[in-house]
Amino acid sequence: MDRLTVSLFQTSGSVSPLILRVLLAVVMFPHGAQKLLGWFGGAGFGTVMVSFSDRWGIPAALTILCILTEFLGPIALFFGFLTRIAALAIGFDLLVAAILVHVHFGFFLNWSGKQKGEGVEFDLLLWAIALALILEGAGAFSVDRVISSRWKK
């Protein structure tokens, strides 16, 4: 195997990345399910496509990429498959959301209900988790670990 492929799957048996990736998956999956399937009170695919285009001028291809990132990325994270790629995609997705939406409302979440939206503090926490997963990999109980352990033999 080439070095890039090996480093993509390389991970330790640590439990810390397991905790981070499962929690990031649990937080992000409902957002993807809202956009793609209309679950959890979401608008569903068609409405999201129109909304992203009309409200923010996001091209259809990028909207589809966002929806798939938020839906498939957490599934990949949950199982620890291609964790670094999934974490990078989710981190980038959150960066775009922060720039287009959240930064306009400042730093803090809307705890008091006085803001018109949420600030970037939650995005920062999710970026930190995504960065840790990019650097450390999937950790214990992951498909990535199974794949990388087979190359070590």
Beta strands, then each sheet from edge to edge (+ up, - down):
end
